[in-house]
Amino acid sequence: MARHDPRVGYGLPTILAVALHLAVVLLSVISLPTSEPEPTSSSIVQATLVSTETVTDQAQRADAARARALARQAEEQSEADEAARQAEEAAAAEQSAQEAERDAQRLAEEQAQEEARLAAEADASRRAEEAERQAQLREEQREQQAEAERQRQRQAEQEAERQRQADAEAERQRQAEQEAERQRQAEQEAERQRQADAEAERQRQAEAEAERQRQTEAEAERQRQADAEAERQRQAEAEAERQRQAEAEAERQRQAEEQRRREQEAQREADEAARRAAQESEAALQRAIEGERDAAANARQGQEAANSFINLVRRAVEQAWVIPPNVPGGATAEVAVRLGPSGELFGASITRSSGDSAFDRSAIQAVEAAAPFAELRQLPANLQRDYRQFNLRFTPGDVR
C-alpha cells in the first residue's frame, strides 16, 4: 500500500479559497459606483495560481453582474433596486467564492492523489529494487553455501580417500608382517623337520641300506610296469579315438551322400514334373490353338487368334502357378511380360506388388515355368509385335 506524504494537506488550498472569496466580495462592493470595469486586483492574480481558467470565468461573471447592476441603476435610479442589485452581486460573489473554493479543494485533492500515486510508484519501484537486490543476495548466499558444501564434500572425499589408503597400507603392512611371521615359522618348522629327517635318515641308512636297495628295485619295476600299462592304455585310447573319428567321418559321409541322393531325387522329380507340366501345357496350348485356328475362319481371325493366344498364355501360367500358403484373399500382383520373336521369355517383372514377397515371387516363377510361348509365331505377322509385351494380373485362383 502506498504511503501518503505527511506534507500534503488541505491548509494552503483552503486559505487560497477564502482569500479569493474575500477578494471577489470586496471587488464587487468597491466597483459598484463606477461605470467602467476595474483591472483585476492582486488577490485575483494570486488566485490564478490555483486555477487560471476558473478565476477568468469568475471575473467574466463578475463583469457581467456589474454591467447588469449599472444598467438597472441607470434605469430605475432608486436606492431599493441598488440594494437589491448589491444583494444579488453579493450572492453571486458568494457563489463564485464557493465554486472557487470547491475548485481549489478539487485541485488540491487531485494534486494530493497525483503525489500519492507518484509516491506509491516510487515506493513500489524501491520495493522491487530492494526485492531484486535481496533475491540476488540470497542467490549469492545460496551459491556460496553450495560452493562451501561442495568444498566440504571434496575435502571429506579426499580425507576419506586418505583414510582408505592409510587403512589399505596398514592392512598390507599387517598382512606382510603376518606372511613374514608365517614364513619364518614355516622355515623354522622346515628346519626342525629337516634336522629330524636327517637324523632319522642317518639312523635308517645304517639299518636299512639293503632294504632300500630292494625297495628301490621293486619300485623301479613297478614304475616300469605302470609306465608300460599306461602306454598300452594310451595306445588303446588313441586307437579307440581314431576308430570313433573314422566311424563319425563315415557317418557324416553317409549322411551327406544320403542328403545328396535325396536332393538329386527331389530335383529329378521336380524336373520330371516340370517337364510333364510343360509337355501337357504345350500340348494343351497346341490343341487349343488348333481349335482356335479352326474356329477363326472369318474376318476377325487375326484378333480372335490374338485373344486366343492371350487366353492360352493365361491358362498355361495358371497351370504352372503354385500359390504359396497363407496368402490374403485380396492379394493382387501385376507382372509385365516381354517375349522374343519366337515366344521365348525375355523378362518378367513386378509392376504392382501385392505386398507379399512370396506371392509376387510365385507369379514370376509361374511365368518363367510356362515359357516359352511358341504359339506367338502362329499369330499373323502384323500382330506378333503387338503381343510380345503384355501384363498379367495375378489374384488367388485367377490370372487376367
C-alpha positions as CSV (number, residue, x, y, z in Angstrom):
1,M,0.0,0.0,0.0
2,A,1.3,3.5,-0.9
3,R,2.2,5.8,1.9
4,H,0.9,9.5,1.8
5,D,3.4,12.3,2.2
6,P,2.6,13.9,5.5
7,R,3.4,17.3,4.0
8,V,0.4,17.1,1.6
9,G,-2.8,18.6,3.2
10,Y,-5.7,21.0,2.6
11,G,-4.4,24.0,4.6
12,L,-3.0,26.0,1.7
13,P,-5.8,25.4,-0.8
14,T,-8.4,26.4,1.9
15,I,-6.5,29.7,2.7
16,L,-6.3,30.5,-1.0
17,A,-10.0,29.8,-1.5
18,V,-11.0,32.1,1.5
19,A,-8.7,34.8,0.2
20,L,-10.3,34.5,-3.3
21,H,-13.8,34.7,-1.8
22,L,-13.0,37.9,0.2
23,A,-11.3,39.5,-2.9
24,V,-14.4,38.9,-5.0
25,V,-16.8,40.3,-2.4
26,L,-14.5,43.4,-1.9
27,L,-14.2,43.9,-5.6
28,S,-18.0,43.8,-6.1
29,V,-18.6,46.3,-3.3
30,I,-16.0,48.8,-4.4
31,S,-16.7,48.7,-8.1
32,L,-20.5,49.3,-7.8
33,P,-20.4,53.2,-8.1
34,T,-18.1,53.1,-11.2
35,S,-19.3,52.7,-14.7
36,E,-16.2,51.1,-16.2
37,P,-14.7,47.7,-15.1
38,E,-11.6,48.0,-13.0
39,P,-8.5,45.9,-13.6
40,T,-8.2,42.6,-11.8
41,S,-6.8,43.0,-8.2
42,S,-3.7,41.4,-6.9
43,S,-5.9,38.9,-5.0
44,I,-7.4,37.7,-8.2
45,V,-3.9,37.3,-9.6
46,Q,-2.9,35.3,-6.6
47,A,-6.0,33.1,-7.0
48,T,-4.9,32.3,-10.6
49,L,-2.0,30.4,-9.1
50,V,-4.6,27.8,-8.1
51,S,-6.6,27.6,-11.3
52,T,-6.3,30.2,-14.1
53,E,-9.2,29.0,-16.0
54,T,-11.6,29.2,-13.0
55,V,-10.6,32.8,-12.0
56,T,-11.1,34.0,-15.5
57,D,-14.5,32.6,-15.6
58,Q,-15.3,34.2,-12.3
59,A,-14.0,37.6,-13.4
60,Q,-16.2,37.4,-16.5
61,R,-19.2,36.6,-14.5
62,A,-18.4,39.5,-12.1
63,D,-18.1,41.9,-15.0
64,A,-21.4,40.8,-16.4
65,A,-23.0,41.3,-12.9
66,R,-21.6,44.8,-12.6
67,A,-22.9,45.7,-16.1
68,R,-26.3,44.5,-15.2
69,A,-26.3,46.4,-11.9
70,L,-25.2,49.6,-13.6
71,A,-28.0,49.2,-16.2
72,R,-30.6,48.7,-13.5
73,Q,-29.2,51.8,-11.6
74,A,-29.4,53.9,-14.7
75,E,-33.0,52.8,-15.4
76,E,-34.5,52.7,-12.0
77,Q,-32.4,55.3,-10.2
78,S,-33.7,54.0,-7.0
79,E,-32.0,53.0,-3.8
80,A,-34.1,49.9,-3.4
81,D,-33.0,48.5,-6.8
82,E,-29.4,49.4,-5.9
83,A,-29.7,47.5,-2.7
84,A,-31.3,44.5,-4.5
85,R,-28.5,44.6,-7.1
86,Q,-25.9,44.7,-4.3
87,A,-27.6,41.8,-2.7
88,E,-27.5,39.9,-6.0
89,E,-23.9,40.8,-6.6
90,A,-23.0,39.6,-3.1
91,A,-24.9,36.4,-3.6
92,A,-23.1,35.9,-6.9
93,A,-19.8,36.7,-5.4
94,E,-20.6,34.3,-2.6
95,Q,-21.4,31.6,-5.1
96,S,-18.3,32.4,-7.1
97,A,-16.2,32.1,-3.9
98,Q,-17.8,28.8,-3.1
99,E,-17.1,27.5,-6.6
100,A,-13.6,28.7,-6.4
101,E,-13.2,27.0,-3.0
102,R,-14.6,23.8,-4.5
103,D,-12.3,24.1,-7.4
104,A,-9.4,24.7,-5.1
105,Q,-10.3,21.7,-3.0
106,R,-10.7,19.5,-6.1
107,L,-7.3,20.7,-7.4
108,A,-5.8,20.0,-4.0
109,E,-7.3,16.6,-3.9
110,E,-6.1,15.8,-7.5
111,Q,-2.6,17.1,-6.6
112,A,-2.7,15.0,-3.4
113,Q,-3.7,11.9,-5.4
114,E,-1.1,12.5,-8.1
115,E,1.6,13.0,-5.4
116,A,0.3,9.9,-3.6
117,R,0.4,7.9,-6.9
118,L,3.9,9.1,-7.6
119,A,4.9,8.3,-4.1
120,A,3.3,4.8,-4.4
121,E,5.1,4.2,-7.7
122,A,8.4,5.3,-6.2
123,D,7.8,3.1,-3.2
124,A,6.8,0.2,-5.4
125,S,10.0,0.7,-7.5
126,R,12.1,0.9,-4.4
127,R,10.5,-2.2,-3.0
128,A,11.0,-4.0,-6.4
129,E,14.7,-2.9,-6.4
130,E,15.1,-4.0,-2.8
131,A,13.4,-7.3,-3.5
132,E,15.6,-7.9,-6.5
133,R,18.7,-7.0,-4.5
134,Q,17.6,-9.3,-1.7
135,A,17.0,-12.1,-4.3
136,Q,20.4,-11.6,-5.7
137,L,21.9,-11.5,-2.3
138,R,20.1,-14.8,-1.4
139,E,21.2,-16.3,-4.7
140,E,24.8,-15.3,-4.0
141,Q,24.4,-16.7,-0.4
142,R,23.0,-20.0,-1.8
143,E,25.8,-20.2,-4.4
144,Q,28.4,-19.5,-1.6
145,Q,26.7,-22.2,0.6
146,A,26.6,-24.6,-2.3
147,E,30.3,-23.9,-3.1
148,A,31.2,-24.3,0.6
149,E,29.2,-27.6,0.6
150,R,31.0,-28.8,-2.5
151,Q,34.3,-27.8,-1.0
152,R,33.4,-29.6,2.2
153,Q,32.3,-32.7,0.2
154,R,35.6,-32.7,-1.7
155,Q,37.6,-32.3,1.5
156,A,35.6,-35.1,3.0
157,E,36.1,-37.3,0.0
158,Q,39.8,-36.5,0.0
159,E,40.0,-37.2,3.7
160,A,38.1,-40.5,3.2
161,E,40.4,-41.4,0.3
162,R,43.5,-40.7,2.5
163,Q,41.9,-42.7,5.3
164,R,41.2,-45.6,2.9
165,Q,44.7,-45.5,1.6
166,A,46.1,-45.4,5.1
167,D,43.9,-48.3,6.1
168,A,44.9,-50.2,3.0
169,E,48.5,-49.5,3.7
170,A,48.1,-50.6,7.3
171,E,46.3,-53.8,6.1
172,R,49.1,-54.5,3.6
173,Q,51.6,-54.0,6.3
174,R,49.8,-56.2,8.7
175,Q,49.4,-58.9,6.1
176,A,53.1,-58.6,5.1
177,E,54.0,-59.0,8.8
178,Q,51.7,-62.0,9.1
179,E,53.2,-63.5,6.0
180,A,56.7,-62.9,7.2
181,E,55.8,-64.5,10.5
182,R,54.3,-67.5,8.8
183,Q,57.3,-67.8,6.5
184,R,59.6,-67.6,9.5
185,Q,57.6,-70.2,11.4
186,A,57.5,-72.4,8.2
187,E,61.2,-72.1,7.8
188,Q,61.8,-73.0,11.5
189,E,59.4,-75.9,11.1
190,A,61.1,-77.0,7.9
191,E,64.5,-76.7,9.6
192,R,63.3,-78.8,12.5
193,Q,61.7,-81.3,10.2
194,R,64.9,-81.4,8.1
195,Q,67.0,-82.0,11.1
196,A,64.7,-84.7,12.3
197,D,64.6,-86.3,8.9
198,A,68.3,-86.1,8.6
199,E,68.7,-87.8,12.0
200,A,66.2,-90.4,11.0
201,E,67.8,-90.9,7.7
202,R,71.2,-91.4,9.3
203,Q,69.7,-94.0,11.6
204,R,67.9,-95.7,8.7
205,Q,70.9,-95.7,6.5
206,A,72.9,-98.0,8.8
207,E,70.0,-100.4,9.3
208,A,68.1,-100.5,6.0
209,E,70.5,-99.9,3.2
210,A,69.8,-103.4,1.7
211,E,66.0,-102.9,2.2
212,R,66.1,-99.6,0.5
213,Q,68.0,-101.1,-2.4
214,R,65.4,-103.8,-2.7
215,Q,62.6,-101.5,-2.5
216,T,64.2,-99.2,-5.0
217,E,64.5,-102.0,-7.5
218,A,60.9,-103.2,-6.7
219,E,59.7,-99.6,-7.1
220,A,61.6,-99.3,-10.4
221,E,60.0,-102.5,-11.6
222,R,56.5,-101.3,-10.6
223,Q,57.2,-98.0,-12.2
224,R,58.3,-99.7,-15.4
225,Q,55.2,-101.9,-15.4
226,A,53.0,-98.9,-14.7
227,D,54.6,-97.0,-17.5
228,A,54.1,-99.9,-19.8
229,E,50.5,-100.2,-18.7
230,A,49.9,-96.5,-19.2
231,E,51.4,-96.7,-22.6
232,R,49.2,-99.6,-23.6
233,Q,46.2,-97.7,-22.2
234,R,47.1,-94.6,-24.1
235,Q,47.6,-96.5,-27.3
236,A,44.3,-98.3,-26.8
237,E,42.5,-94.9,-26.1
238,A,44.2,-93.4,-29.2
239,E,43.1,-96.4,-31.3
240,A,39.6,-96.1,-29.9
241,E,39.5,-92.3,-30.7
242,R,40.8,-93.0,-34.2
243,Q,38.1,-95.6,-34.6
244,R,35.4,-93.3,-33.3
245,Q,36.5,-90.5,-35.6
246,A,36.6,-92.8,-38.5
247,E,33.1,-94.0,-37.7
248,A,31.9,-90.4,-37.3
249,E,33.5,-89.4,-40.6
250,A,31.9,-92.5,-42.3
251,E,28.6,-91.5,-40.8
252,R,28.9,-87.9,-42.0
253,Q,29.9,-89.1,-45.4
254,R,26.9,-91.5,-45.4
255,Q,24.5,-88.7,-44.3
256,A,26.0,-86.3,-46.9
257,E,25.6,-89.0,-49.6
258,E,22.1,-89.6,-48.5
259,Q,21.3,-85.9,-48.5
260,R,22.8,-85.5,-52.0
261,R,20.8,-88.5,-53.1
262,R,17.6,-87.1,-51.7
263,E,18.3,-83.7,-53.2
264,Q,19.1,-85.3,-56.6
265,E,15.9,-87.4,-56.3
266,A,13.9,-84.4,-55.4
267,Q,15.4,-82.4,-58.2
268,R,14.8,-85.2,-60.7
269,E,11.2,-85.5,-59.6
270,A,10.8,-81.7,-59.8
271,D,12.4,-81.6,-63.3
272,E,10.2,-84.5,-64.4
273,A,7.1,-82.8,-63.0
274,A,8.1,-79.6,-64.7
275,R,8.8,-81.4,-67.9
276,R,5.4,-83.2,-67.8
277,A,3.7,-80.0,-66.9
278,A,5.4,-78.2,-69.8
279,Q,4.5,-81.0,-72.2
280,E,1.0,-81.1,-71.1
281,S,0.8,-77.3,-71.2
282,E,2.3,-77.2,-74.6
283,A,0.0,-80.0,-75.8
284,A,-3.0,-78.2,-74.4
285,L,-1.8,-75.0,-75.9
286,Q,-1.3,-76.7,-79.2
287,R,-4.7,-78.3,-79.1
288,A,-6.3,-75.1,-78.0
289,I,-4.5,-73.1,-80.8
290,E,-5.6,-75.7,-83.4
291,G,-9.2,-75.5,-82.1
292,E,-9.0,-71.7,-82.1
293,R,-7.4,-71.6,-85.5
294,D,-10.2,-73.9,-86.9
295,A,-12.8,-71.6,-85.4
296,A,-11.3,-68.4,-86.6
297,A,-12.4,-68.6,-90.2
298,N,-14.0,-65.2,-90.6
299,A,-12.8,-61.6,-91.0
300,R,-11.9,-61.3,-87.3
301,Q,-9.4,-64.2,-87.5
302,G,-6.4,-62.2,-86.5
303,Q,-7.9,-60.5,-83.4
304,E,-9.5,-63.7,-82.3
305,A,-6.2,-65.5,-82.7
306,A,-4.5,-62.8,-80.6
307,N,-7.2,-63.2,-77.9
308,S,-6.8,-66.9,-78.1
309,F,-3.0,-66.5,-77.7
310,I,-3.5,-64.4,-74.5
311,N,-6.0,-66.9,-73.1
312,L,-3.7,-69.8,-73.8
313,V,-0.9,-67.9,-72.1
314,R,-3.1,-67.3,-69.1
315,R,-4.1,-70.9,-68.9
316,A,-0.5,-72.1,-69.2
317,V,0.6,-69.7,-66.5
318,E,-2.4,-70.8,-64.3
319,Q,-1.4,-74.4,-64.7
320,A,2.2,-73.7,-63.8
321,W,1.4,-71.3,-60.9
322,V,1.9,-72.7,-57.4
323,I,0.2,-70.4,-55.0
324,P,2.1,-70.1,-51.7
325,P,0.2,-70.9,-48.4
326,N,-1.4,-68.2,-46.2
327,V,-1.9,-65.7,-49.0
328,P,-4.6,-63.0,-48.2
329,G,-7.7,-63.3,-50.2
330,G,-7.5,-59.8,-51.7
331,A,-3.8,-60.1,-52.8
332,T,-3.1,-58.9,-56.3
333,A,0.1,-58.7,-58.2
334,E,0.7,-57.4,-61.8
335,V,3.5,-58.8,-63.9
336,A,4.9,-57.3,-67.1
337,V,5.9,-60.0,-69.6
338,R,8.3,-59.4,-72.5
339,L,8.7,-62.1,-75.2
340,G,11.2,-62.6,-78.1
341,P,10.2,-63.1,-81.7
342,S,9.9,-66.9,-81.2
343,G,7.9,-66.6,-78.0
344,E,10.9,-67.1,-75.7
345,L,10.8,-65.2,-72.4
346,F,13.0,-62.1,-72.4
347,G,11.8,-60.8,-69.0
348,A,9.1,-60.8,-66.3
349,S,8.9,-58.1,-63.6
350,I,6.5,-56.9,-61.0
351,T,4.8,-53.7,-62.0
352,R,2.4,-53.6,-59.0
353,S,3.3,-55.6,-55.9
354,S,0.8,-57.4,-53.7
355,G,2.7,-56.6,-50.6
356,D,3.5,-60.3,-50.1
357,S,7.0,-61.1,-51.4
358,A,6.2,-64.9,-51.6
359,F,3.1,-64.2,-53.7
360,D,5.0,-61.9,-56.0
361,R,7.8,-64.4,-56.4
362,S,5.3,-67.2,-57.2
363,A,3.8,-65.1,-60.0
364,I,7.2,-64.5,-61.6
365,Q,8.1,-68.2,-61.3
366,A,4.7,-69.2,-62.9
367,V,5.5,-67.1,-66.0
368,E,9.0,-68.5,-66.1
369,A,7.8,-72.1,-65.8
370,A,5.1,-71.6,-68.5
371,A,7.6,-70.1,-71.0
372,P,8.4,-70.3,-73.9
373,F,5.2,-69.3,-75.7
374,A,5.9,-70.6,-79.2
375,E,2.3,-70.1,-80.2
376,L,3.2,-66.4,-80.7
377,R,4.7,-67.4,-84.1
378,Q,1.2,-68.7,-85.2
379,L,-0.3,-65.2,-84.9
380,P,-0.5,-63.1,-88.0
381,A,2.7,-61.2,-88.7
382,N,1.1,-57.8,-88.1
383,L,0.0,-58.9,-84.6
384,Q,3.1,-60.7,-83.4
385,R,5.0,-57.5,-82.4
386,D,1.9,-56.1,-80.6
387,Y,1.7,-59.2,-78.4
388,R,5.3,-59.5,-77.5
389,Q,4.7,-57.3,-74.4
390,F,1.6,-57.6,-72.1
391,N,0.7,-57.6,-68.5
392,L,-0.8,-60.4,-66.4
393,R,-2.7,-59.7,-63.1
394,F,-2.5,-62.5,-60.5
395,T,-5.1,-62.9,-57.9
396,P,-5.6,-66.1,-55.8
397,G,-7.2,-68.6,-58.2
398,D,-7.2,-66.4,-61.3
399,V,-4.8,-64.9,-63.8
400,R,-6.0,-62.0,-66.0
